[in-house]
Amino acid sequence: MTKRIAALTMVRNDEFFLRKWVAYYGRELGKKNLYVVFDGLDQNVPDFCAGVNVEVVEHVQGNVREADRGRIDLLSERAGRLFARYDMVIGTDVDEFLVVDPLDGRSLVEFLSQTQTRLPSISGLGIDVGQKLGEEGAIDASRPFLSQRGYAKLSTRYSKASVL
């Protein structure tokens, strides 16, 4: 059985990664299943978000720790609402992408639909992709990101629950 899957993120002043997030998850899940919360009424919704469920909220105020907690609380509440229509909710930062190993041969929807677990969440293996100075140039936004980067570091910081 194919599961109904949504993806949720929050963004502030980051059109570069938002464009990639919408393109990737839109391809995998369909744009109608994407939910983007813009952090701040001063944020403009780009044209490429047409077809995406968009909400613009008051900027989450506070020091870094307080603001992060406020954003997490807001997103958790929004994710909870989505379970009225979806079996799973992917929640990532706008610069994070949940990708199935290409050697597996399944799409993200197929992989998640066939994953059996009794746990309330699923975590991916966090890989922090970076630039090797002197060997790799600046990112060309018109080309696929990973085709321009050959180095990454395994990171426990990014190996976190991303699918509810």
C-alpha angles and dihedrals in degrees: 000000000000111000124224105243131187130188123214132190141159124223140186123181096338111115092152096065094031089060090052093043092052092045094048101042091037089058092045101041108011122260092259087067095054123098121194123184114199110212104223138025087241090068120107118218108230121229092245088069091071107130093023122111103248131187124181113202137180111281111269103244131205141071116312095274095045093045092048090051090049092050092048091050092049093048093045090054091049091047090051090056092052092063088077086073107018138059093209137019123204111208118188141150111261091257095051125092127189105216130180116227104267089224088063090068096213130113120240091257092049092047095049093042090054096043112109117204139145091204120104092233144029125217129205126214105266116230120179106210114208144171121261102218115227092023106051126048132217118299116270104213091206093062130067109276099227092049086067099048127061101172134073140157126223108241132192086197090068097035091091138131106285103158123060 
